[in-house]
Every structure is written in C-alpha cells, then in structure tokens.
Amino acid sequence: METLFKKHHLLISQVSTSIIREAMDAIAWDKQLVAIRGSRGVGKTTLMRQYIYMNYGVQAGEALYCLMDSMYFTTHSLLDLAERFHLMGGEHLFLDEVHKYPDWSKEIKEIIDLYPQMRITFSGSSLLQILNADADLSRRVRSYDLAGLSFREYLRFYHGLTLPVFTLEEILSDPDSICANVCEVCHPQLLFEAYLKAGYYPFYDGDMEDYYDRIENVVNFIIDQEMTEFCGVDPANTRKLKAMLMFLSNNIPYEVNIAKLSSYLELNKATVLSYLSGLKKAELLHLLYSSNISVTKMQKPDKIYIHNPNILYALGTKENIGTVRECFFVNQLSNGHTVEYGKSTGDFLIDGHITIEVGGKDKSFGQIANIPNSYVFADEMEFPVGKKLPLWLAGFLY
C-alpha cells in the first residue's frame, strides 16, 4: 500500500494544469461510479491526474490514483486494496486503465456494494464494454467518452486561443458571425492546415517525426494488445490487421469491396467484417453506411475512412487532400452526430436530413443543387459564401 501512495505522489505532483480540457467540467466526478473511455493517447490519464491535483492535492489520503498494470496487483487484489483504503479513511479511488486488471467489473461491483460511500472513477480503452461486463454495472455507472482534440480545442491547447463551442445548427444558420469572430483572433485556415497534420492528439511537442512515431505506437498497441483481448482477434492475425489498415489508408475513402479485401488479406469475409467492426470500435476507422437504421451486424459498410487525419499522415500514406478533408469532416461530425454515406446525393447525410458536400474552394453545388437543406464545406476559405462554408468550421462542434 505504501508503494501505491508513493507512486500516487510522484505521478500527481508531475502533472501540468496549464491547459485543462472542457471535459473536466462535463464529468460528474462526485458520482459513485464514473467511467472515462477513449482511445489510447487522447488524454484520459492526464484528465484524471489533473482532477486529483486540483481537488485533493498531491498527497494520497482521501484520494488514491492507481495504474492497474502496476506490479502491486500481481500479489494484491483490487478488493483488498479497497478494504485497506476504506480503513484508512479513503473516499475516492481512481483506477487508470482498468481493463488491464482481470475481473475488474466483478470486483468493482463488490466494492461499491460493500462500501457505498466510496467513489470510484476508472478509465479504460474505447473497446471496453462496460455495459456488457461480467458484473452488471449499467444501472450505476456514469460513462463518458473522451475524443481527441477538435480543431477548436487545438487552437486553445497549442495556441492559447479560447473560442466557444457552436452547435451544427448555429454553424449552418449564422456562419458569417462565427467566422468573423474567429478571424478577429487568428488566421484559421493556416492553423487548420497544421491541425490536420499534427493536432488531434494532445502530445505534439513540435517534433513531427516523434509525434508520428507515437501515433504508430498507439496503433500498434491497440491492434497487438487491445484488439486481441477485446475483439477476439487471433494474435497470429495482427500483422494482417495492420496490413488491412495500410491497405485502407492508401485507398481512402474506400468504397468497400469485401471480396477484394478478403483476397488481399487471405481471410474469409466474415472475419474481415468482424475485424473492420473492431477497428471502428478501437477508433482507428470510421465505417459509413447509406442507412444506419437498417445496418446489420455482418453488413459491409458502404465507405471506410481512417479515424482522423493525423493517423493518415502518421501511416505515411500518399497524400490526397480530398481524402484528408473528408476524413476530418467525418471525424469531427461523428462526435455527437449521425453520419451516413450520401451515395449519389452529396458526400454525407447528417442526422438524417442535412446533405453535405466536402471539397476545395472551387467545389460547386452541382451535385446537390436541388436538394433542400444542403451545404458545401470547402477548404481554403476563411469566410462563407452563401451556403458554402469554410471546412474548419466543422471543428467547432466540441
């Protein structure tokens, strides 16, 4: 126990609070059981440590922060820890990367049954199936999904520019005012181009090569460790999964031919579809369907996108600016909105009734001219022209 207290002090004392994401205020930290899910690298650990630092200080006592892959848990159970922590007057356990501890859900359920005054906040992979865990925690857990940085958050995180969140309705109805306010404090187009290459993950330090290496490490960890554990991927097939990701990144946006993909990977179609679904849950891909309502478990997607533009660049794939633009748009809109493949009526259908085309500044309304509630989001623009809006505006939704 003393070892955990020392680690708590060391880790919490090192955390920086110079920039704190708004997710801090969105989480109901006072609830008995809180889960923070997200892909590796998006900032779950930093957020938890910042909260502890600001609310409990650096000394363990009322609160205790634990990394669940700590050697301590090879000889001690989580239940034993909770009992000792309770006897010492502890009130709030923070369990980081809880999925690395076997039977975490059963023991957490037992802890909150035994010690109803104790609060537990835990983080886990985006693949963590909290509601389908061994113990039924669905009635008690307050779950939050943490995404990478939006373009708006990037401006604050890396450039010190604080700008408000806008709803999609606000962006579509009053883009002129929004663009005027943003352009008063910066040149968004120039910064947007930088964001597309290095801005989604909050660990860019100016070294692009190191940043891409870290993204590649994130991708490898997700495939080698998390997908084998949570998605039933045969460890012998992880290389094929990486080959699939590279194939898709060089053919994005990929209009899906499962037979071709199966042949390329030497895997049957059902396995390929299962792996695609896993890559989506792991936040490495976006799978788009022409109708989300009728999607079945083993239905092939109509279009596939890499999860965010930074992964595209990190994989070293041939640059296609059209692909990067669409990848960005899908990534930002998927956080809070329903995105469907538009087929012949625009690139995307948002929330079932908004038709969107994405392109460069010369993109016309030709394909959607007669479609009501339709818009163009165009790159290389700082101000809207009618219903043609700057693409970077899509980065102000969260």
N, C-alpha and C positions, 0 to 999 in steps of 0.2 A: 504493500500500500504506500509506503514511504517513497518507493521508486516512482509510482504514478504521480504523487504530489510534486516531486522534484521535476518530472517531465512537464507537468502542468505549468509550473512556474517558469521554466525555461521557454516553453513554446508560447505562452501567453505574453510574456514580457517582450518577446521579439516582434510581436505583431504591430503593423503600422495602421494608424487610424486616420491617416491624412486624406484618404478617399474612401467613403463608405457608400455602397450601393443602396438605392432606394428600397431594395428588397428587405433591408434591415427593418424598415418601418411597416412593411406589409405582413411580416411574420408575427403571429400571436405567440410570442415566446413564453407567455405566462400559462399557456395551456398545459395540461398534464402530460400529453404526448404529442410531440411535433416531429414531423419527418421532412427533411430537406433533400430532395432528389435532384440529380443533374449529371450531365456528362462529366467525365474527368477533365479537370482544368478550368472549369467555369467559375470557380471561386467559392465553393461550399465551405471548405475548411477555413479560409480567411474570414468569411462572414461569421462563422461560429466563434472563432477566436476573438474577433473584434467585439462581438456582443459580450463575451465574458469579460474582456478587458474593461469595457466601458461600464458594465453593471456590477461586476464582482471584484475587479482589480486583478492583480497578478498572482496572489496567493490562493492556493486551493483551500477550501473550507466549506462555505455554503455551496460552492460550485466545484465540479471536478470535470476536467476535459481529458478524454481517453482516446488514443488511437487504437482501434480494435485489432490491428495486426501486431500490437505490442507483444513482446516475449512474455510479459506478465500473464497473458491469457493462455499461455501454453500449460500453466500449472494452477491457474485460478479460474473460477467460473465468474461470469457476469453476475450471477445471482449472489455469490459470495461477496463480490465487490460491493453490491448494493446494500447488503446487510451491514457490512462494516462501515460503509459511508453513512448509512442511516444512524448507526450507533454513535458516530462522531458528530452528529448534528447536520449532516449534509442534506441539501434540499434539491439540488439541480444537477443531474448527470448529463454530460454532453458526450455522445458516443459517435466518433468520427469514423466513417467507412464501416458501418455496422455489418455490411454484407460479408466482411472478412471474418466474422465470428460465426461458427456453426450454431444453428438453432437459436439465432438471435431473437426471433419473434416469440418463441415459446418462453424464453427467459424474461424478455421484456414484459410480456403479459403477466407472468407470475410476480414480477417486481411491483408492477402498478396495482396488482391485487393485494399484495402484502403490505405495501407502503403507499397508501392512496394520496398522501401529502407530497410524495416525491414527484418531481417533474423530470421528464426525460426528453431531451432533444437529440435526434440522431440524423446523420447524413448517410446517403447511400447512392449507389450508381443509378443512372436513369433506367437501368434494366431491373432495378429492384422491384419486385412485385409485392408491395406492401399489403394490398387488399387480398392477395391470394396466398399470403404467407401461411406457415404451418398453424400458427395461432391466429384466430380471427381478431385483428386489431381495427377493422374497418369502422366500428362504431365509436372508437375512442381517438384515433389518430387524426391530427390536422396535418394534411400533406401539402407541401409546396414544391413546385418545380422551378429550378433556377436555370435560366438560359445564359448564354454568353452575352457579351456586351452588344446592345443595339448601337446604331450609329450615334444616337443622341447620348447614350452613356459613354461611348468612346470619346466624344467631344469633352465631356466632363472629366473622364478618367485620365485622359492623356493631354488635354489642352486647357483644362480648368474653366471650361465654358458651361455654365449651368443654364439649361433651357428646359421648358416644360414638356411633358408628355401630351400628345394630341390623339384624340380618337380618330379612327378612319373617317367617320362622318365629318368631323371638323376639318380634316385634311382635304376631303373632297369638296366640301362646301365653301371653305374660305382659305384656299391655298395662298392667295396673294398676301394676306396679312401675316400668315405664318412665315412665308419666305422672306418678307420684308424684315420681320423681327430677327430671324436667323442671320440674314445678310448684314444686319447692322453690327453684328459682333464678330463675324468671320466670313471667309470665302468658302462656303460649304462644299462646293464642287472639288476644290483642290484637296480638302481634308477627306472628302468621301473616297477619292481615288486611293489615298493612303490607307483608309479603313478597310477597303476591300482586300488589300494585301496583308495587312497586319493590324487588326483591331478587334476581332471578335473575342479573343481570349485575353484575360487581364494579366498576362505575364510577358508582354512585349517590352523589352528594355532598350530598344534601339538597334539591337543586333539581329538583323533579319535571318541570317543563317542559323543562329542559335534558336530563334523563335520557331522556324520551320522544323528544326530537329526536335524541339519539344513537342510540337504538334504530331510529328511522326511517332514519337514515343507514346503519346496519348493514344493514337490509333492502334499501335501495336499492342499496348496493354489491354485496350478494350477487346480486341479480337483474341489475343492469346489467353487472357485471364477471364474477363467478364463474360464473353460470349460462350466460352466452353462451360462456364459454371451455370449461367442463367438460361442460355438458349439451346442447350443440348448439342452444341457444335462438337463434332468429333475432333479432338486435338490434332489428329492426322490431317484434317482438312483446313487448318488455319491458314496455311500457305495459299490454298485455293481461294479462301475468303479474301485475302489480301490481293490476290490476282484479280478477283472479281472487282474489288474496289478500284484497282488501277485501270482495268478494262472500262469500267463505267466512267471514270474520271476523264478518260480520253475520248469518250463517246457521249458526253453530256451536252445537252439534255438527251437522254437515251429513250427513244421510242421502242418499247420493250419487245424483244424477240426472245422468248424464254428458250425456244428450241436451240437457237444460235448460242445463247449464253450457256445452256446446259452442255452443248457440244464442246464449247471452248474450255469449260471447267472440268469436263468429264464427270459430271454429276447428274443425277436424274432430276427431272423438272420439279418434283415435289420438294426435294432437298434445296434446290436453288430458290424456290419461292419462300421456303422456311428461313433460309439464310438472309434473303432480302428483308423479310419482316424483322429479323433480329437486328440487322444493320440499321433499320429505321428506328427501332426502339432504343438502340445504343447511340442514337443521334449522330450517325455517320452518313445517313442517307435521308432524303425525303422521297416518299412514294406518292405519286399523284394518280388519282382515278377520275374518270369522267363523271362518276356519280358516287359520292361517298355513302349514300343511303343503301345502295344495293351491293356494296362490297362484301364478298365472302372471304373466308379465311384463306383459301388457296387460290384466289383470283389474282391473275397477274396485273400489276399496275400498268397504267397507260403511259406514264412517263416517270423517269427517275432523275433525281438531282443529288449531287453531293450536298451534304448538310449545310455547309457555309463556304463562302469564297476563300477563306484562309486555308481550309483543308485542300481546296483545289490547287492553290499556289504551292502549298507545302508538299503535295504529291509530285510536283514538278511536271505537271501535265502541260501539253501545248496550250498556250493561251488563246482563248476565244472570248473576246469581250462580250459578245452576245450571251454566251453561257454564263459568264460571271455575273452579268446583270440579272438574269433570270434566277440564278442561284441565290443572289442577295434578296431579291424580292420574295421568293418562296420562303426563305429562312425567316425574314422579319414578319411576314404576314402569318406564318404558321404558328406563331406565338400569340394565340388568342383569337384567331380567325380560322374558318374553314376554307381551305384552298383546294380547288378542283381543277383538273386539266380541261381547258376550254375547247379542245379539238378544233373545229372549223370556225367557232365563234369566239375569237380572241384567244390569247395565251392562257388566261386563267379566269375562273369564275370564283368570286369571293363571297362567302356566306350565302351562296345560292342565288344571288341576284345582282352582283356587281361584276361587270365584264371589264377585264384589264388586258391591255397590250403593253409589252415592255420592249424598249428598244433605245436607239440613239436619238440625238436631237432632230434628225430628219425623219423619224418614224411618223407615218401618216395614219389617218383614221380609216384608210381604205377597207380593212377587214371588218371593222366594227361600226361603220358609218351609220347604219340603220338600226343599231341595237340600242335600246334605251338603257340608261344608267351605265354607260360605258366611258372609259377613260384610257388615256395613254400615260404611262410613267416612262419618261425619257431621260437618258443620261446626258451629261454635258450641258445642263441647264441650271440656272440659279433662280429663275423666276418662271411662273406658269404662263402659258399662252392658251387661254380658254380652258379646255378640258385636257390639255396636255400639261402634265405636272412634272416637276423635277423628280427623278428617281430617288434621290436621297431622302425625300420626304417620307418614304416608307420606313425609314429608320427612326422615326419619332413616335412610334406606336407604343413603346415601353421604355 
